[in-house]
Amino acid sequence: MPPGTSSGARLRVRGRGVPPTHGHDVAGDLIVETQLVLPAVADERSKALLREFAQLNPVDVRAHLFR
């Protein structure tokens, strides 16, 4: 999976889909829709590290929703 792939992204895997059938000599493409699931953060140290990461990487991940 390419770095930065978002949940809901569709990726094409060429030649890995439906096998060749009558009159076709090449397999089809496989279309994959990603679904990213993040683990629950339970302890305070992990929460603090995530807050620090957010401060060091100020990216508005929702900016594209309001254009």
C-alpha positions as CSV (number, residue, x, y, z in Angstrom):
1,M,0.0,0.0,0.0
2,P,1.5,3.4,-0.9
3,P,2.4,5.7,2.0
4,G,-0.3,8.3,2.8
5,T,-3.1,6.0,1.6
6,S,-6.4,7.1,3.2
7,S,-9.4,5.0,4.2
8,G,-11.8,4.6,1.3
9,A,-9.1,4.9,-1.4
10,R,-9.4,2.6,-4.4
11,L,-6.3,0.9,-5.7
12,R,-5.9,-1.0,-8.9
13,V,-3.8,-4.2,-8.8
14,R,-3.2,-5.0,-12.5
15,G,-3.5,-8.6,-13.6
16,R,-4.6,-9.9,-10.2
17,G,-8.4,-10.0,-10.7
18,V,-10.6,-12.5,-12.5
19,P,-8.5,-15.1,-14.3
20,P,-8.5,-15.3,-18.1
21,T,-11.5,-16.9,-19.7
22,H,-12.7,-17.8,-23.2
23,G,-11.1,-15.5,-25.8
24,H,-9.0,-13.6,-23.3
25,D,-5.4,-14.2,-22.5
26,V,-4.9,-11.7,-19.7
27,A,-6.3,-11.7,-16.1
28,G,-8.5,-8.7,-15.1
29,D,-7.5,-6.1,-12.6
30,L,-8.3,-6.3,-9.0
31,I,-9.8,-3.1,-7.4
32,V,-9.2,-2.8,-3.7
33,E,-11.0,-0.3,-1.5
34,T,-8.9,0.4,1.7
35,Q,-10.5,0.5,5.1
36,L,-8.1,1.7,7.8
37,V,-8.8,0.7,11.4
38,L,-6.8,2.4,14.1
39,P,-6.2,0.7,17.5
40,A,-7.8,2.2,20.6
41,V,-5.4,4.3,22.7
42,A,-5.8,3.3,26.3
43,D,-2.8,4.6,28.3
44,E,-1.8,8.2,29.0
45,R,1.8,7.8,27.6
46,S,0.4,6.8,24.2
47,K,-2.1,9.7,24.3
48,A,0.8,12.1,25.1
49,L,2.9,10.8,22.2
50,L,0.0,11.3,19.8
51,R,-0.5,14.9,21.0
52,E,3.2,15.5,20.5
53,F,3.1,14.0,17.1
54,A,0.1,16.3,16.2
55,Q,2.0,19.4,17.3
56,L,5.1,18.4,15.3
57,N,3.0,17.6,12.2
58,P,0.3,20.3,11.9
59,V,-1.8,19.0,9.1
60,D,-5.6,19.6,8.8
61,V,-6.8,16.2,7.6
62,R,-10.3,17.5,7.1
63,A,-9.4,20.5,5.0
64,H,-10.4,18.8,1.7
65,L,-13.9,18.3,3.1
66,F,-14.8,22.0,3.1
67,R,-13.5,23.2,-0.3
